[in-house]
Amino acid sequence: MARPARRRGNLPAEATSFVGRRRELADLKRKLSSARLVSLVGPGGVGKTRLAIRAAAEVSRRFSGGAWLVELADVRDPALVGNAVMAAMDLRDQAAAAPSALLAAYLEDKQLLLVVDNCEHLLEPAAQLLSELIRVAPGLRVIATSREPLTAPGEHVMPVPPLELPTAHAERLDELRHNEAVMLFLERAEAASGTFELTAENQAAVADLCRRLDGLPLAIELAAVRTRVLSVQQILERLGDRFTLLAGGGRAALPRHQTLETAIDWSHDLLTAEERTLLRRLCVFAGRFTLEDVAAVCMPPNLPPTRALDLTSSLVDKSLVLKEDVGGAGCFRFHETMREYAGRKLGEADENDDLERRCTEYYVATCGAMALQARFRLPAWLAWMDLEIDNIRSVLRRCLVSSDSRNGISLATSLGWYWITRATTEGVRWLDELLASGPGDPATLGWSWFIRGFLAVLQGDWAAAMPPLERAITASRDAGNPVQLAHSYSMFSIAANMAGDRASALRLLDEAGSIAGEIDDVPTKVGVLQARSLNAIFEADFGALRSAATEGASLSREVGDLYALHMMNVNLGAAALSLGELDESKARYEEALRIAYQIDDRIGQYYLLAGLAFHATVAGQSKVAAQLLGASETIRLGAGATVMAVLMPILTQAEEAATAALGRSKYDAEFSAGKRLSRESAVGLALGEPHPAAASRISGAGVGLLTKREADVARLIADGLSNKQIGARLFISERTADSHVRSILNKLGFSSRAQIASWIASAEQH
């Protein structure tokens, strides 16, 4: 059985070690046997995330739907908690369903474990959503981590203490090596210096240092990294001076949260002035950030942008900033505790307003420039958006709160293709709030209203689409922008047709065609051809449909407009199917499915898997047809879509034919098997290919805790490949392969490649 779709995103790097915690781990696993919601509660830096993920990895095989990590640390808007859960589970907001409703429908029959990390700043919305999901999904279990309880119904609170400390009296060297706090210090010191060892000479200093740091994992890691240049005794002496000063001479007076603050202060004071400046400024990013972001937003004017690499690398080396790999791109982020610390330092430096202004200007300008070519390089642009979306959301919220409607509307409009393919309901919310907040740029306001109308059409809300499209026409005409105007007329024609107003649809289509004929703009012509294709469908004029869609496909292919090419192929496949040209229809559907998979359009995948299920019944492949129908249904639910009326006859015929061939019980079994297929495997099945990309053989158990690239690396480890061979196979450097291996070991709490291989083998058997 193929695995379910994997989550996107990475496990927070501050939880990369798991040492000791035997008692807490056993308690948590025991609680999950009966409790629906377990909250791990404790101060920042105590290791809640690592404990939650280790427990999830160990119990994930109990859950046929797997274990999934939801990271809330970078979410600042309470309204986006549901979106964060959806993104973590690789679901898609591409229809009219609210995130909570989509999640409820998807999870109601699943056996699944969620790890929801860093809830403390979103207690109320997190508690509300999780309570609702637990109520409707009896097979759902949740581990939440927070600095305080969620106070949700049925919540089981489990305090997470610091690591076990070495005793005050002398211990034998071999005994000390097995102490939890010392184990973490040794692991981090060895990683930092490459040569560190616990010896009879330094064991007393190591034990004393761990005790002074109260067994707080983050504090221990920050101290351990300094073994590159200082002995343990030197670290102890420097920290000891700070503790004495803060506690007024009495160490016992220093509470644990101040212990962590002191450890961070000490690391901060050892930085150069340039490093301190950059560290505090990096907190302006709500989520992950790239070197380009750092250079544009955070670098002082007296330093060249190229210094961003040196300074950021130095902060990474000191464990103050975390490096990650997302989709093959290197990026960075903060530990949540470090972000809070940097934010306080930024406030003390009185740089908030200036930095927020620079951040807003950067993202408005960058997204605006990229929007011009986004539709022609959609896969790469969407990958960039997936990495930056939390920062962009933060800027949108800032514009809304500060009534900066011009920048906010421009930014939301430039993200049009993201809303269309990734977050339709979210896009509607942002545009509605921002367009109501004040005036936008008159020159581009037509595009803003056009995108709002386009999203309503995608949601099937024709009535909601018409007012913004009317305003788009007015704004485009006032701005003297014929391209905006033609697009608006074309989309309005589609909405009118869907609403049953044929007379208006034809009038609007004529207006669009007239304007498009006077300008040399391929996307404008493609928009008109799409409207003509849909008009032909309503008239059942398949000759006109084929003519318009063929021209549209040719133009789209010429300029690299994958979204439009995919839609034109869907139209051509439907036309060929209606004319009884089954081979042509199948070929068009297959090309469209390849594109829908490439740009990750879930609505397109749902439609096309169902269409190819019909073709499978024609070819006598009833088992394949039943599985494709099941897979199509899972994708539909995961995107929050309703069954398309135009698809109903195809679905009915395919189901009836497959049921007649297999019998009802066998059909139901194959349909259920199809529902459990990953999207990769379902697309591969529909295309007659084992895997359309590097699809995994791993079943659902625990794989949601790894990124897609990490899962690929884990499989190759299981196949016995070295890091050099893995790098060659995946076209990455040996160093990057090694980084992925260490990340897998850390996430799963393993210490050897053999354990990874064993875990993979076990997962494939389930």
PyMOL commands that set and color helices and strands:
alter all, ss='L'
color gray80, all
select helices_A, chain A and resi 13-15+22-31+48-62+78-88+99-107+120-136+173-176+180-193+203-212+217-228+232-246+251-253+256-269+273-284+291-297+307-317+336-348+352-371+374-376+378-401+405-414+416-421+424-435+445-458+462-479+482-498+502-516+522-539+542-559+562-578+582-598+602-618+622-639+645-662+664-675+679-687+703-705+708-718+723-730+734-748+753-764
alter helices_A, ss='H'
color red, helices_A
select strands_A, chain A and resi 37-41+67-71+112-117+140-146+155-159+322-326+329-333
alter strands_A, ss='S'
color yellow, strands_A
deselect
rebuild
show_as cartoon
